[in-house]
Amino acid sequence: MDIIERIKELRDERGWSTNQLALEAELTQSTVSTLLTKTNSLPSLDTLTHLCDAFGMTLAQFFMEEEESELVSAQEKVLLERYRKLTEKKKKAVLALLDD
C-alpha cells in the first residue's frame, strides 16, 4: 500500500483541499503539503494519527485493504461519504436528527 496515495485518495473522497486536510487534522499546511508533494516522504506516526482522526478512522482502518474494509453496504457508504464532507456543525445536526 502506498501511504501517500491512500492519504490523497481519502482527501479526494471528501472533496478536501490540502489546506482543508491540514485544518481538519490540526496540522500545519506546510506539513501536509510537503508530505503530499515530496516523493520520498512518509508521515510520522503522530502525523498519521492526526490524519486518521481527521478522516474519522483508526490506523487499522487506514491500513486495511479495500476488499477487507467493505463492512458497510453501498447505501451506507454513500451516507458515510456525504457525512464526512459536512462541517462539524452539520454533523452535530445530523446526529441530533438521528437521535429523535
C-alpha positions in Angstrom: 0.0 0.0 0.0 1.2 3.5 -0.9 0.6 5.6 2.2 0.7 8.9 0.4 -1.7 7.7 -2.3 -4.0 6.4 0.4 -4.0 9.9 2.1 -4.7 11.6 -1.2 -7.5 9.2 -2.0 -9.2 9.8 1.4 -8.7 13.6 1.0 -10.2 13.5 -2.5 -13.2 11.3 -1.4 -14.1 14.1 1.0 -13.5 16.9 -1.5 -10.9 18.5 0.7 -8.1 20.7 -0.5 -4.7 20.2 1.1 -5.4 23.2 3.3 -8.7 21.8 4.4 -7.0 18.5 5.3 -4.4 20.4 7.3 -7.2 22.2 9.2 -9.2 19.0 9.9 -6.0 17.2 11.0 -4.8 20.1 13.1 -1.5 20.1 11.3 0.3 22.9 9.5 -0.5 23.4 5.9 3.2 23.2 5.1 3.5 19.8 6.8 0.6 18.3 4.8 1.7 20.0 1.6 5.3 18.7 2.0 4.0 15.2 2.8 1.8 15.1 -0.3 4.4 16.6 -2.8 7.7 15.1 -1.8 8.2 11.7 -3.4 10.2 10.1 -0.6 8.4 11.4 2.4 6.4 9.4 4.8 4.4 10.7 7.7 5.5 10.2 11.3 3.2 8.1 13.5 1.9 11.2 15.2 1.2 12.9 11.8 -0.6 9.8 10.5 -2.6 9.6 13.7 -3.8 13.2 13.2 -4.7 12.5 9.6 -6.6 9.3 10.6 -8.5 11.4 13.2 -9.4 13.9 10.5 -10.6 11.1 8.3 -12.7 9.6 11.1 -10.8 6.3 11.1 -8.4 4.3 13.1 -4.8 3.4 12.0 -6.0 -0.1 11.5 -8.8 1.0 9.1 -6.3 3.2 7.3 -4.1 0.2 6.5 -7.0 -2.2 5.7 -7.1 -3.2 2.1 -10.2 -2.1 0.2 -11.7 -5.6 -0.1 -11.2 -6.2 3.6 -12.8 -2.9 4.6 -16.2 -3.5 2.9 -18.1 -3.7 6.1 -20.9 -1.4 5.1 -23.5 -1.6 2.3 -23.2 0.6 -0.8 -26.0 2.8 0.6 -24.3 3.2 3.9 -21.0 4.0 2.2 -22.8 6.9 0.3 -24.2 8.2 3.6 -20.8 8.0 5.2 -19.0 9.7 2.3 -21.5 12.6 2.4 -21.4 12.8 6.2 -17.6 13.1 6.1 -17.9 16.2 3.9 -20.1 18.0 6.4 -18.9 20.7 8.7 -18.8 19.8 12.4 -21.9 21.9 13.0 -23.8 20.0 10.3 -22.5 16.7 11.6 -24.0 17.5 15.0 -27.3 18.5 13.4 -27.4 15.1 11.6 -26.7 13.2 14.7 -29.3 15.2 16.6 -31.8 14.4 13.9 -31.0 10.7 14.1 -31.5 10.7 17.9 -35.1 11.8 17.5 
